Amino acid sequence: MLLQRIFNSPSWKVNKCLSPGVYLSTSSSFKEQKIIVGNYEINYLRVGRGPHHVFCAGASMTTIWHSFEKQIKGFDHDKFSLVVWDPPGYGQSVALVNNKSFNIFSIDADVAYEFMKAIQIPKYSLMGWSRGGTACLILARRHPEVVNKVVAWGACSFLLPKDVEYYTSMRNLDNWPKQLKDEMIKLYGKEKFITKVNELADTMIGCSKHVVSVCNDIRGITCPTLLLHGAKDPVVDSSHLKHLHSLIANSRIYLYPDGKHNIHIQYADDFNKRVQEFLLT
């Protein structure tokens, strides 16, 4: 099952306290904030005091700490300043008005651009995982003037038939691993969680009809781009890595031979070292 395959790894279990009052942070030294950006109230975290600003975008159904605890605590805070959000519509980033759209990657890219303007960071690099990776690539293509470099992993530019099957299977909560299902229900409440699961499935299946649009939004990126992938990723096929590489002229790739979907957690030390070196050179 899709989400079981994403998170079925001991390295994913970064924080078991998912209730909104506790889930904000794993340390009192990290303070989350909120800001209204268009149709969304965005929940985000700023950490670090370095001159190189990096915006971090995670996968669907995840939050700041699900996605980036290893980077929040592992990056050099004297060299980098990270900005990490709960993806629009997830965690504590809520939509103020319901506005369903199948082009979620495009929407995320636009909201991210306006969000970084709102918090007054004019130039930055992008770091995105899965859905967040695709959104970061689109942002870099649309607004090259604000982007230094891009790092994306587990990102896609099309959906295979097996991907549609994965997202269809999400609707049946019996397919979810019990611990993950219980944690998500604790975070969102059961009814809201069921709604979000169905909305995500509808959206991702709908995205399969927008392949050309996504590819056009990515093709033509000019900034230095690092694309990483896990060869054993059960969610996003490794063919996406080659396809994205072919679309982005100034890109390099790195494949973790035994990597799954969450390589930034699975290989956190190596990932952090590799990405920081790329961003600084």
Phi, psi and omega in degrees: 000145190307300186290332174297321181289327178293312193252003183281068180207136179304331183290342179287331190285074185274339184196117183269354183267093189257002178291143187307326183287337184251333192283354183302324186198153174265003179209143180293346181280350179251119182245120178276155182227169177227148178210144178272127178229105181060239184272005186233145164262111187265128174263129185212167181229137172244131181215141180105162182228014182282163182284342182266107180277138180226123174270132184241125182236128184262190184277167175300146177071000180258176179226182180311309188277332171300314191276317198229022178302318182295330179275321177303318182267343187259340180284156179285109185286349175275342181252335185234150168237112183267141171239115185238133181241159160285127182305146180310124179093356182233163183058234179253013171267107190248148173281130180281333177222133179291124181214084185292137177210144178277343183268062186294327180296317179295317179297314179301318180298316181293318179294320179298318179298314180291326179297314181293328173295318183296327179265011169063048171244105189279337183218135187195165171261168184236139177227116185224139179248130173059237177307318179295328178294315178297318179298319179296320179296319178295317179300317180296325179288320184280329186227064182298338183292342182253355189251128174277298182215163178232137170236125180223141178214148184063022183270157181226161174230004177200169177239131175274162178305323180293332177295319178298322177297318178302310184291328176295322182291341180300330187297330179273107184294344176293342178279349182277142171298138188303315183298315180295317179299315180297321180293319179292322177295322178294324180286313188257338194088147189298311183297317180293323179296314179300317178299316181294323178298312181294321178295319179295316179299314178301316184294312183292322176294322176296327180297336181297343179269358184242031184300313183298319180298315180296315180298318178295327179288340182260322182300130177105004175300133184252339184283157177303133186226132175250121179249124180238156182201156172261126183297337180251027176296117182275355184257312181242114185298147182295346176298336177296325181299312180295321181293315178297320178300322180289336181275338188242108187297316186265055183234153172233158184232154173216129182246124173276113187303324181250015185285147175259209183284330185255058185297333180288344174260316183297321180236050191305313184297311179294317180301311182298317179297313182296316183288318179297320178297319179296315183293329186270344183263000000 
